[in-house]
Amino acid sequence: MVFAFRRQADLWFLISSPIVWALHFLACYVLAAIHCAKASELAELGSVRLWVLAFTVIALISVAITGAHAFRHWGFGANSPPHDAPTTADRRRFIGYATLLVSALSFVAIAFTALPVLFVMDCR
């Protein structure tokens, strides 16, 4: 579910990275909660780690693709912000720049969402 393959930069394009981040967060924590609820308190997180790794790789690739498309819509950084003129080109540059920043934030947030599975050994 990546909206990055759009030719037009619009609000769906802008919110695609946070949507991927939210779905990744939900998938990781729900998976861990279900695993720990069904298993004992001392159950290890072996299979959960693999699933979280898979979710994380898919999410990071999706956000990176969105960021690359946002960089293209921004004009490859040739024009400095602010993009506040009432033209279609400035609107595209503004949404591209905003999407690039939101994609960078989402990329870092996805990485931090996956970090606990590296440090937590069991369901305690």
Backbone as a chain_set.jsonl record, in Angstrom:
{"seq": "MVFAFRRQADLWFLISSPIVWALHFLACYVLAAIHCAKASELAELGSVRLWVLAFTVIALISVAITGAHAFRHWGFGANSPPHDAPTTADRRRFIGYATLLVSALSFVAIAFTALPVLFVMDCR", "coords": {"N": [[0.825, -1.176, 0.0], [1.472, 1.511, -1.112], [1.458, 4.793, -2.075], [3.204, 6.005, -3.722], [3.681, 5.835, -6.43], [2.527, 7.745, -8.013], [1.803, 10.165, -10.466], [1.1, 12.783, -9.98], [1.661, 15.082, -7.374], [-0.025, 15.002, -4.491], [-2.25, 15.272, -1.635], [-2.639, 12.626, -0.798], [-0.283, 11.487, -1.542], [1.384, 12.862, 0.197], [0.651, 11.845, 2.727], [1.29, 9.174, 2.609], [3.69, 7.973, 3.597], [3.49, 8.32, 6.503], [1.246, 6.664, 6.823], [2.262, 4.141, 6.133], [4.121, 3.916, 8.194], [2.387, 3.873, 10.439], [0.941, 1.502, 9.925], [3.048, -0.327, 10.027], [3.874, -0.025, 12.705], [1.521, -0.857, 14.024], [1.302, -3.54, 13.07], [3.682, -4.727, 14.052], [3.522, -4.432, 16.905], [1.033, -5.581, 17.522], [1.425, -8.191, 16.617], [3.497, -9.023, 18.375], [2.108, -8.768, 20.809], [0.014, -10.64, 20.543], [1.493, -12.986, 20.242], [2.807, -13.119, 22.744], [0.599, -13.259, 24.438], [-0.495, -15.733, 23.856], [1.587, -17.459, 24.396], [3.796, -18.553, 27.075], [4.993, -16.594, 29.88], [7.745, -16.565, 29.793], [8.388, -17.066, 27.201], [10.307, -17.114, 24.225], [11.143, -14.677, 21.688], [11.644, -15.518, 19.059], [10.41, -16.23, 16.447], [8.842, -13.981, 16.182], [10.713, -11.967, 15.934], [11.718, -12.429, 13.359], [9.448, -11.898, 11.783], [9.006, -9.202, 12.434], [11.354, -8.127, 11.427], [10.951, -8.637, 8.685], [8.601, -7.092, 8.224], [9.69, -4.598, 8.782], [11.702, -4.253, 6.832], [10.154, -4.227, 4.484], [8.543, -1.965, 4.994], [10.494, 0.069, 5.233], [11.594, 0.069, 2.659], [9.331, 0.839, 1.202], [8.884, 3.442, 2.202], [11.284, 4.627, 1.459], [11.064, 4.562, -1.326], [8.877, 6.276, -1.647], [10.05, 8.614, -0.63], [12.057, 9.01, -2.568], [10.511, 9.537, -4.839], [9.302, 11.859, -3.909], [11.486, 13.552, -3.752], [12.007, 13.814, -6.445], [9.627, 15.13, -7.259], [10.017, 17.479, -5.893], [11.857, 18.684, -7.401], [14.444, 17.891, -7.499], [15.828, 19.289, -5.603], [16.614, 21.7, -6.694], [15.394, 24.178, -6.472], [15.1, 26.423, -3.843], [13.228, 26.363, -0.736], [10.989, 28.966, 0.444], [8.157, 27.524, -1.138], [5.852, 29.177, -2.144], [4.392, 30.458, -4.078], [1.457, 31.075, -6.08], [1.267, 28.899, -8.028], [1.108, 25.989, -10.144], [3.498, 24.575, -10.341], [4.952, 25.432, -8.058], [3.25, 24.472, -6.091], [3.513, 21.715, -6.498], [6.236, 21.452, -5.921], [6.24, 22.24, -3.209], [4.614, 20.26, -1.98], [6.148, 18.049, -2.652], [8.547, 18.631, -1.234], [7.589, 18.727, 1.414], [6.652, 16.097, 1.62], [9.035, 14.719, 1.33], [10.334, 15.438, 3.731], [8.531, 14.37, 5.619], [8.717, 11.7, 4.917], [11.362, 11.155, 5.611], [11.198, 11.47, 8.401], [9.361, 9.398, 8.934], [10.871, 7.187, 8.13], [12.925, 7.118, 10.069], [11.303, 6.756, 12.329], [10.165, 4.24, 11.827], [12.432, 2.64, 11.988], [13.056, 3.028, 14.714], [10.777, 1.905, 15.839], [11.176, -0.779, 15.39], [13.359, -1.357, 16.969], [12.985, -2.287, 19.77], [12.595, -5.084, 19.594], [15.093, -6.082, 19.243], [16.34, -5.815, 21.683], [14.713, -6.857, 23.701], [14.292, -9.968, 25.126], [12.44, -11.914, 25.889], [8.939, -12.47, 26.698], [8.491, -11.055, 29.022]], "CA": [[0.0, 0.0, 0.0], [2.286, 2.706, -1.255], [0.878, 5.699, -3.046], [4.326, 6.756, -4.266], [3.787, 5.7, -7.863], [1.6, 8.705, -8.594], [2.432, 11.215, -11.278], [0.777, 14.052, -9.356], [1.932, 15.203, -5.94], [-1.218, 15.483, -3.82], [-2.239, 14.974, -0.209], [-2.453, 11.182, -0.599], [1.165, 11.307, -1.654], [1.976, 13.418, 1.41], [0.401, 11.028, 3.924], [1.567, 7.754, 2.385], [4.734, 7.5, 4.512], [2.947, 8.097, 7.849], [0.354, 5.499, 6.807], [3.141, 2.965, 6.186], [4.658, 3.899, 9.554], [1.323, 3.441, 11.345], [0.677, 0.078, 9.682], [4.197, -1.075, 10.55], [3.768, 0.014, 14.166], [0.402, -1.711, 14.405], [1.62, -4.937, 12.784], [4.733, -5.214, 14.962], [3.094, -4.532, 18.296], [-0.065, -6.546, 17.626], [2.044, -9.51, 16.486], [4.174, -9.332, 19.638], [1.109, -8.931, 21.863], [-0.68, -11.918, 20.345], [2.455, -14.063, 20.537], [3.038, -13.192, 24.189], [-0.638, -13.649, 25.102], [-0.703, -17.16, 23.657], [2.714, -18.207, 24.959], [4.036, -18.289, 28.49], [5.692, -15.344, 30.156], [9.162, -16.713, 29.467], [8.527, -17.478, 25.799], [11.243, -16.301, 23.456], [10.543, -13.944, 20.579], [12.363, -15.912, 17.854], [9.643, -16.06, 15.213], [8.372, -12.593, 16.133], [11.837, -11.172, 15.418], [11.781, -12.575, 11.9], [8.318, -11.176, 11.205], [9.254, -7.764, 12.591], [12.394, -7.795, 10.453], [10.317, -8.613, 7.362], [7.745, -5.909, 8.179], [10.539, -3.415, 8.784], [12.339, -4.124, 5.515], [9.113, -3.815, 3.525], [8.146, -0.59, 5.297], [11.589, 0.987, 4.905], [11.672, 0.164, 1.197], [8.178, 1.634, 0.758], [9.106, 4.842, 2.55], [12.394, 5.108, 0.637], [10.526, 4.81, -2.662], [8.087, 7.5, -1.542], [11.006, 9.717, -0.499], [12.709, 9.234, -3.86], [9.532, 10.213, -5.697], [9.122, 13.21, -3.373], [12.666, 14.307, -4.17], [11.789, 14.113, -7.859], [8.586, 16.153, -7.332], [10.578, 18.71, -5.353], [12.696, 19.266, -8.442], [15.805, 17.468, -7.184], [16.441, 20.272, -4.719], [17.152, 22.829, -7.463], [14.774, 25.423, -6.01], [15.042, 26.478, -2.389], [11.957, 26.789, -0.17], [9.611, 28.51, 0.455], [7.442, 27.374, -2.4], [4.559, 29.742, -1.762], [3.738, 31.156, -5.187], [0.207, 30.39, -6.443], [1.414, 28.212, -9.309], [1.088, 24.525, -10.056], [4.871, 24.103, -10.122], [5.292, 25.642, -6.649], [2.441, 23.532, -5.297], [4.159, 20.408, -6.637], [7.498, 21.509, -5.169], [5.931, 22.284, -1.78], [4.168, 18.933, -1.541], [7.309, 17.17, -2.755], [9.449, 18.925, -0.128], [6.934, 18.285, 2.65], [6.627, 14.637, 1.605], [10.406, 14.27, 1.586], [10.59, 15.579, 5.164], [7.696, 13.4, 6.336], [9.275, 10.379, 4.629], [12.563, 11.005, 6.442], [10.718, 11.241, 9.764], [8.755, 8.064, 8.981], [11.966, 6.221, 8.027], [13.543, 7.033, 11.398], [10.31, 6.209, 13.253], [10.053, 2.803, 11.569], [13.631, 2.018, 12.566], [12.922, 3.028, 16.168], [9.709, 0.98, 16.201], [11.709, -2.138, 15.327], [14.459, -1.539, 17.908], [12.76, -3.088, 20.981], [12.689, -6.529, 19.373], [16.506, -6.442, 19.345], [16.788, -5.776, 23.069], [13.834, -7.646, 24.574], [14.56, -11.362, 24.831], [11.243, -12.755, 26.089], [7.67, -11.747, 26.832], [8.338, -10.382, 30.318]], "C": [[0.874, 1.246, 0.0], [1.684, 3.545, -2.361], [1.962, 6.469, -3.795], [4.405, 6.705, -5.784], [2.821, 6.621, -8.596], [2.382, 9.741, -9.393], [2.21, 12.593, -10.658], [1.145, 14.0, -7.88], [0.688, 15.794, -5.291], [-1.164, 15.066, -2.355], [-2.126, 13.485, 0.084], [-0.969, 10.837, -0.654], [1.852, 11.764, -0.373], [1.802, 12.503, 2.613], [0.741, 9.555, 3.739], [2.636, 7.214, 3.338], [4.238, 7.349, 5.949], [1.966, 6.922, 7.916], [1.169, 4.209, 6.887], [3.714, 2.822, 7.593], [3.604, 3.382, 10.541], [1.009, 1.956, 11.166], [1.813, -0.802, 10.192], [4.14, -1.148, 12.071], [2.681, -0.937, 14.657], [0.737, -3.185, 14.211], [2.648, -5.489, 13.777], [4.214, -5.422, 16.378], [1.92, -5.489, 18.486], [0.483, -7.965, 17.521], [2.729, -9.922, 17.782], [3.167, -9.555, 20.764], [0.373, -10.257, 21.739], [0.246, -13.081, 20.677], [2.641, -14.22, 22.047], [1.776, -13.581, 24.952], [-0.869, -15.148, 24.989], [0.395, -18.004, 24.302], [2.842, -17.895, 26.446], [4.831, -16.999, 28.639], [7.162, -15.397, 29.76], [9.393, -17.149, 28.02], [9.472, -16.532, 25.064], [10.548, -15.706, 22.238], [11.182, -14.293, 19.234], [11.609, -15.676, 16.559], [9.123, -14.635, 15.063], [9.473, -11.691, 15.57], [11.911, -11.235, 13.897], [10.651, -11.814, 11.213], [8.518, -9.668, 11.294], [10.342, -7.309, 11.619], [11.813, -7.695, 9.042], [9.422, -7.385, 7.208], [8.585, -4.637, 8.041], [11.198, -3.198, 7.427], [11.329, -3.637, 4.479], [8.719, -2.352, 3.75], [9.244, 0.404, 4.928], [11.756, 1.149, 3.396], [10.529, 1.021, 0.661], [8.389, 3.12, 1.023], [10.262, 5.419, 1.729], [11.939, 5.404, -0.793], [9.693, 6.088, -2.672], [8.999, 8.717, -1.426], [11.71, 10.032, -1.807], [11.774, 9.944, -4.832], [9.285, 11.646, -5.218], [10.297, 14.098, -3.77], [12.55, 14.703, -5.637], [10.735, 15.21, -8.021], [9.083, 17.504, -6.82], [11.44, 19.407, -6.401], [14.16, 18.99, -8.19], [16.559, 18.513, -6.369], [16.997, 21.484, -5.426], [16.609, 24.165, -6.976], [14.626, 25.386, -4.497], [13.651, 26.874, -1.916], [12.041, 28.252, 0.244], [9.024, 28.463, -0.953], [6.017, 27.865, -2.163], [3.889, 30.551, -2.862], [2.48, 30.377, -5.588], [0.269, 29.749, -7.83], [1.391, 26.707, -9.089], [2.474, 23.974, -9.759], [5.283, 24.285, -8.664], [4.483, 24.732, -5.738], [3.07, 22.148, -5.323], [5.465, 20.37, -5.847], [7.253, 21.5, -3.669], [5.516, 20.909, -1.269], [5.315, 17.934, -1.631], [8.273, 17.364, -1.594], [8.868, 18.452, 1.199], [6.912, 16.76, 2.736], [8.009, 14.074, 1.868], [10.732, 14.347, 3.072], [9.793, 14.565, 5.989], [8.214, 11.975, 6.103], [10.532, 10.128, 5.457], [12.184, 10.736, 7.899], [10.14, 9.832, 9.909], [9.822, 6.973, 8.924], [12.627, 6.014, 9.391], [12.577, 6.398, 12.396], [10.132, 4.705, 13.062], [11.257, 2.071, 12.152], [13.532, 1.952, 14.088], [11.795, 2.109, 16.647], [10.23, -0.446, 16.25], [12.809, -2.395, 16.352], [14.147, -2.401, 19.134], [12.899, -4.59, 20.781], [14.147, -6.986, 19.41], [16.97, -6.574, 20.796], [15.96, -6.631, 24.02], [13.963, -9.117, 24.172], [13.328, -12.258, 24.98], [10.044, -11.863, 26.359], [7.498, -11.02, 28.169], [8.228, -8.959, 30.128]], "O": [[0.987, 1.94, 1.01], [1.432, 3.05, -3.46], [1.671, 7.479, -4.436], [5.15, 7.488, -6.373], [2.355, 6.294, -9.687], [3.489, 10.13, -9.02], [3.054, 13.477, -10.802], [0.954, 12.978, -7.221], [0.374, 16.964, -5.512], [-0.143, 14.561, -1.889], [-1.571, 13.108, 1.116], [-0.48, 9.997, 0.102], [2.797, 11.125, 0.09], [2.708, 12.393, 3.438], [0.496, 8.758, 4.645], [2.495, 6.098, 3.839], [4.534, 6.332, 6.576], [1.865, 6.258, 8.948], [0.809, 3.289, 7.621], [3.782, 1.712, 8.122], [3.909, 2.54, 11.385], [0.831, 1.235, 12.148], [1.577, -1.887, 10.723], [4.337, -2.214, 12.653], [2.893, -1.718, 15.584], [0.48, -3.997, 15.1], [2.489, -6.6, 14.281], [4.443, -6.471, 16.979], [1.83, -6.146, 19.523], [0.049, -8.85, 18.259], [2.559, -11.053, 18.239], [3.359, -10.446, 21.591], [0.135, -10.926, 22.745], [-0.168, -14.048, 21.318], [2.631, -15.338, 22.562], [1.876, -14.183, 26.022], [-1.381, -15.769, 25.92], [0.149, -19.14, 24.707], [2.097, -17.084, 26.997], [5.276, -16.401, 27.66], [7.752, -14.37, 29.427], [10.499, -17.56, 27.67], [9.439, -15.317, 25.259], [9.494, -16.181, 21.817], [11.252, -13.436, 18.353], [12.111, -14.994, 15.665], [8.978, -14.138, 13.946], [9.191, -10.759, 14.817], [12.139, -10.224, 13.232], [10.863, -11.164, 10.189], [8.233, -8.942, 10.342], [10.253, -6.22, 11.053], [12.145, -6.776, 8.293], [9.473, -6.708, 6.181], [8.241, -3.726, 7.288], [11.242, -2.072, 6.931], [11.624, -2.739, 3.69], [8.578, -1.593, 2.791], [8.959, 1.465, 4.372], [12.029, 2.249, 2.914], [10.734, 1.838, -0.237], [8.104, 3.957, 0.166], [10.217, 6.587, 1.344], [12.378, 6.382, -1.399], [9.793, 6.89, -3.601], [8.745, 9.742, -2.058], [11.938, 11.2, -2.122], [12.192, 10.844, -5.561], [9.082, 12.545, -6.033], [10.109, 15.272, -4.088], [12.95, 15.802, -6.022], [10.917, 16.123, -8.826], [8.617, 18.551, -7.268], [11.715, 20.601, -6.284], [15.025, 19.758, -8.612], [17.784, 18.604, -6.443], [17.776, 22.234, -4.838], [17.3, 25.18, -7.062], [14.09, 24.428, -3.939], [12.958, 27.63, -2.598], [13.161, 28.743, 0.385], [9.364, 29.266, -1.822], [5.093, 27.067, -2.001], [2.916, 31.258, -2.602], [2.44, 29.155, -5.449], [-0.567, 30.022, -8.692], [1.628, 26.223, -7.982], [2.611, 23.01, -9.006], [5.9, 23.391, -8.085], [4.99, 24.272, -4.716], [3.152, 21.481, -4.292], [5.767, 19.378, -5.185], [7.972, 20.829, -2.928], [6.012, 20.45, -0.24], [5.439, 17.061, -0.773], [8.767, 16.39, -1.026], [9.57, 17.85, 2.011], [7.13, 16.195, 3.808], [8.146, 13.061, 2.554], [11.339, 13.427, 3.62], [10.314, 13.977, 6.936], [8.152, 11.139, 7.005], [10.744, 9.02, 5.949], [12.779, 9.879, 8.552], [10.405, 9.152, 10.9], [9.695, 5.947, 9.592], [12.86, 4.881, 9.814], [12.991, 5.585, 13.223], [9.966, 3.975, 14.039], [11.11, 1.002, 12.743], [13.884, 0.937, 14.688], [11.863, 1.589, 17.76], [9.773, -1.242, 17.07], [13.162, -3.551, 16.585], [15.0, -3.202, 19.515], [13.285, -5.3, 21.71], [14.407, -8.176, 19.593], [17.878, -7.347, 21.099], [16.47, -7.082, 25.046], [13.763, -9.465, 23.008], [13.196, -13.253, 24.267], [10.135, -10.639, 26.257], [6.446, -10.428, 28.411], [8.092, -8.215, 31.099]]}, "num_chains": 1, "name": "protein.A"}
